Amino acid sequence: MRAPRVRRVSRWHPSALDELSGRSVLVTGANSGLGLAASAALVRAGARVLMAVRDPERGRAAIDTLPGGPGTAELVTLDLADLTSVRFAAADVRERTGDRLDALLNNAGVAMGPLLHTTDGFELQIGTNHLGPAALTWQLMPALRGAGAPDRPSRVVTTSSLGHRSAALDVDDLGWEHRRYRPTAAYGASKLANLLFAAELDRRLRLSGDPVVSVAAHPGMTESQLLGNGLQRGGSLAAQLSRPLDRLLTQPVEDGVAPQLAALASPVHGGDYLGPTGVGEIHGPPGPARRSKPAQDPDLAARLWRVTAHVTGVRPDPE
């Protein structure tokens, strides 16, 4: 795989989002954390924001907190752990936008917790963090292609994590059926899958010549509800103990969302990966991020693409 070509994003400022004014952006996991922060920034920039949420009631409450309040964003019901929900959400977005979606921010995810499964029987973390977003991206490609132009391609931004660096991915055992389940390892594998998917999507988009680019981003160490929600599934005590540690080690969500926003609006090449540029990529302004060796494996990326299509039953686009 070629070395990633990344333009350093210097002096990032939310005003860069102004280029999305009037354009349609779908944000998954938009009712809290990074997704809500991204939605707020996009609303301030004048974008048409479609907030994909699993719980419409929580989604409406989230919209109330946005600049301008109710009516400033649109709700899309989406449960990435249910491929039927993914299919309906994609159809909904395509209809609402008239097959013209300028950007997709694959942000939603789950972390840690005990071994649980999606509606379709997949291990929850790989199902929610990779399989669901992959299926959503493929089914939204006609709308992304419809909005893109050679001088202004649409964008797919896939959110990974520092956790991918120590991870391995067994494409033949995505569901941890033949190994002892380890929540941290499963989370890292799902985040490695995000980077591999983003890279393979970029490769195929280049071959097809479609006016869409695929980039990835990670938020460093950012305060969010992701870890707490995961641990909550394993017991409320673990979730309570995680909160002080989360506050101690992480940056505010308003800072952590910057790499995702930069990936949406700054000059990028397809295949770029952005993250914080401070020590250890924990915090700092957005710029080039480092991939692990497995994340740069084109054969692994191609295998994951094929297996993802097989297990989800969704036709890849582009093929």
N, C-alpha and C positions, 0 to 999 in steps of 0.2 A: 504494500500500500504506500502511495506517495506520502511524503512528509506533509502534514497539515499546513496550508497556507493561511495565515491569519494576519490581518491588519490590526496593529495595536490600536485599541480604542482608548484614546487619550482624552482626558478632561471630559469624561462623560457627563452629560447634563440631560435632564428629562426633556428639555426643549427639542432634542433630537427626535422625539416621538411626534413632533408636529407634522412630519411627513405622512403620518397615518391618519391625519384629520379627515374625517368623512369616509374612511375605509373600514371594512368589516374585519374584526379580529375575534376569534373564538378562544377563550381561556378556560381550560379545564381545572377543576378543583378551585373554583373561583370564590367560594364563600368564606374563606379564611386564609391566613398566612400569606405566602407568596402570591397565590392566585388572586386574593383580594387586593393586595398591594399593587399588583400588575394591572388589575382592572381599574383601580382608582387612578393610576397614572395615565392609562389609556383614555379614560373618560375626560380627564383634565386636558388631554391633548386633542380632544374633539373626535376621537375614533368612535365608530359604532361597535360597541362591546357586547358580545354574546357571552354570558357567564354560564358555563356548564357546571351544574351542581347535581349531587345525588338527591338532596333533600330540598324540594322547592320552598318549604317554609323557611329553612335556614338561608336559602338563597335570597328570598325577599327581604329578610332581615339584613343581609349583607348589602343589598342594593340601597337600603335606607341609609347606610353609613357613607355612601359614595358622595363625591362632590355633586351637589344638585339634587341628591336624594332620589326618591321614586321616579321611575321613568327615564333615568339616565343610562340604563343598561337593560338588556333583554335576558331572560332566563331560558336556559335549555336544560331539560331534565336528562341527566346522563349518569349511569352507573357503569363504570369501566369494568366492574367485576361481573357484568352480565352482558354477553354479546348481543342479546336481543335488544337491550337498552341502547347499546352502541349503534346498532343498525337503525333504530328509530331516531336516535339523536342526529345521526348523519343525514338521514332523509329530511328531518326537520330543518337543519341548518341549510341544506341545499335548497329547499323550497323557500325559506325566508330570504335568503340572499340572492335568489335567482341564479344559482350556480356561480356566484362571484364572491369568494372568500379570500381576502387579501393576506391573512396570516392565521396560523394555528399555533397556539402555545400549549404544548403538551406538558402540563404542570402537575396535574393531580397524581397522588401516590400514597402508598401506605408503607409503614416501616415496623419491623420487629414483631413482637407478639408471638403467640403460640401458632402451631400449624393449623391453618384454616383454609377453606377452599371457596372458590368463586361459585356462582350459580351454575357454571358450566363444568365444574369439577377440577379446575386448575388450582394449584397452590396460590394462595391469595396474593403474595407479593409479585410473583412473576406475572400472574393474571392481570392484576390491577396496574402495575407499573410498566409492563411491556406489552402483553398480548392485547389488552384492551386498547391502549393508545395506537398500536400498530394497525389494528382493525379499523379504528376511527380514521386514522390518517389515510389509509387506502381508500376508504369509502367516501372521504371528502376530497380526494384528488381531482375529480371533475370540477368541483367548485374552486379549488386552488388554481387549477390550470385555467379556468375561465376568467379569473381576475388578473392573472399574471400577464406580463408583457416583456419582451426581450430587454427593454431598458428599465423595467421595474418589475422584477419577478416577485411572485408571492413567496411567502416564507413558511416553513415548518420548523418550529423551535422545539427540540426535545430536551427535557430537563434530566440531567444525570446527577451525579453526586461524587464527592471525594471518596465515598465508600466503594466505588468501582475499582479503586487502585489495588486493593488487596484481594480482589474477588477472582474467582474462576467460574466458568460457565460450562455446565455439562448439557449440551444441546439434546442429548439422548435421554436426559432425565430432568427435564425442566420442572417436573412436579415433585421431585425429591421422594420418589416412590422406592428407589433402590439404595438410598443413603440415609444415614441418620440426619434428621432435620435439625438445622442450626439457623435460628432466625437471622442472626447477623450475616451469616454467609449467604442466605437466601436473598436478603436485601441487597447485598453487594452484587450478587449475580444479576438481579433485576436491573440494577443501575449500569452494569457492564452491558447488558442487553440493550439498554437505551442508546448507548454510544455506538454499538455495533449496528443497530437498526438505522440510526441517523447517518452513519457512514455508507451503508449499503443503499439507502434511499438516495443519498447524494450521487453515488456512482450510477445508479439506474436513471436518475433524472438527467444526468449529463449525457448518457447514451441516447435517451429518448428525445433530448432537445426541448423538453418542456420548460416553460417559463416559471419554474418553481425552484427554490433553493432549500436545501436541508442543512440546518446548523444545529448545534447543541450548546448547552450552557449548564453551569452548576452554580449554586448560591454560596459556596463555601460553608462556613458554620454559621447558620442563621437561625435566630429564634423563631420557632414556628410550633404548630400543634402536631407535627408529624410524629415525632418520637413519643410524645405523651399519649397520643391517640393509639399508637401501636402497643405501648406498654399497658394502656388501659384494658386492652383485650386480654392481657395476661394477669390482670388484677389491679385494683385501684391503688394499692400501696406502692407498687412499682412505679405507677404513673406519678404519684405524689412525690416520690423521691427523685424522679427525673427532672422536676421543674427547677429546683435551685441550680442543678448542674447545667441545665439548658441555658439559664440566664447568665451563668458565670462564663461559659465558653463561647457564647454566640454573639453575633452582631444583630442590630435591629433589622426587622424584616424590610424596612424601607431602604436599607443599604444592601441587604442580601439579594433583593430583586433586580438590582442594577444589571448583572450579566444577562438575565433573561430579556430585559428591556433593550439592552444594547444589541442583543442578537436579533431582536425584532426590527430595529430601526437604524442601526449604525451600518456603515459600509462593511460588508462581509463577503467572503467567498463561500460557495457551497462546500460543506465539509468542515467548516471552522468550528472550534470549540472554545467557548469563552467562560471565564470565571474570575474571581477576585485575584488581583495581582500582588497582594501583600504576602508576607511570609507564610509559606505552606499553603497558599491559596485559601486561607481561612477568611480573610477579609481584605478590603481594599478596592480600588476602582477596577472596572472590568477590563479584561485584556485576554491574551492567549492563555489557555489552560493546558495542563499536561495530561496526556492519555497514558494508561498503562500499556504494556506490551500486548496483552490479549486484546485490548480495545483497538489495536492497529492491525489485527489479523484479518485480511480480506476473505480468507477461506472460511473462518469461523463466522464472519458476518454473513456470507452467502448461505452457509448451512442454516444459520438461525433464521434467515429470511424464508427459506424453503420450509423449515419445520413450523414456523409461525403460521404460514399460509395453510399448511396441512392440518394443524390442530385446531385452528380457528374456523376453517372452512371458508375463509374470506379470500377472494381473488386479489392478488397483489396488483397495485397500480403505482408506477409502471411495472410491467412484468419483466 
